[in-house]
Amino acid sequence: MRDDYYFPHETLDCYTHARDVARWVASQQFPRGDADLRNQAVRAARSMVLNIAEGCGRQGKSRKYHYSVAAGSAAEVGAVLDLVDFDGGASQQEKLRRVALMLQALIRK
């Protein structure tokens, strides 16, 4: 087995940023009573990462569909960060905006 093989999604900056945000969201302590919001944020962040990876393995309309779903999930995570004030949340939102811009470029490709 080759040690220098990478899955195509592993070479994308949008995947790396999305993965970092997803890990950050999962590590945050949400306020008491916001378990449903935490669950939604974690699920959306994971969806973003997984759809980027799946999109890389697809062709044509299916690829664009998965990138579009990932962009929607990025917006959803960003909306959660609008609702809950976390230290470092603004920098995570900036990463999400970068992810969304990169995904829009991939969708137009």
Buried (B, 14 or more C-beta within 10 A) or exposed (E): EEEEEEEEBEEBEBBBBBBBBBEBBEEBEBEEEBEEBBEBBBBBBBBBBBBBBBBBEEEEEEBBBBBBBBBBBBBBBBBBBEEBEBEEBEEBBEBBBBBBEBBBEBBEE
